[in-house]
Amino acid sequence: MNKDLKLLEAILFVSGEPIDENDLKEKIKDKKNLDTFLNELQKFYSSRGINLVKTGNKWSFRTSDDLSDNLTIYKTQKRKLSRAALETLSIIAYQQPITRSEIENIRGVQMGRGSIDHLMEIGWIKPSGRKNIPGKPTLWSTTNLFIEHFGLNNLSDLPNKDELKASGFLDKRAAIATISDIANSDDMIENIDNSDNEDDNNIDDFIKNN
């Protein structure tokens, strides 16, 4: 193979971006035959896994179009739960089925759709019909995947109020601490911020007696 041809091939192959023809011309000795060399390379690679492509006045190697579907890589990305999502999950676990406004009343703050959407995306909560009140808001409950993920046989395995008191969890944000404790080795659960001094005044409403 002609040395200029080999040089052009090497330069284009290692470049991370398209290269201007004038820059390529400076690298070879036989400058008048640049177009011939590039066209020869383009023809050689036309039926291979990578193709030499000209865009404007620049050249670059690109993956062959007919391989794009085969080279798509799907990755599972771990996302930590926000504090709001963890609180929402805990409330739903103990009070299901429950509406979004009821969750907000217990948390004491208005919530965006992010927490509900994230928990649905993970597959830990699901819509469970609508409450028969004006506006018919959606009721939310946990899923079988939630039970499986947290290593429960069923929802009755969640500690009841007396068990939480005996464990000292009712001092502050009991059910949230419980959900975290059940999954303390799970990478998806974000550590609870111990600097939060807000007391959970609604704890009696938060947890059902079993």
Helices and strands as residue ranges (DSSP letters): H 3-14, E 19-20, H 21-27, G 31-33, H 34-45, E 50-55, E 58-63, G 65-67, H 83-95, E 98-99, H 100-107, H 113-122, E 125-130, E 138-142, H 144-149, G 155-157, H 161-167, G 169-171, H 174-182, H 203-206
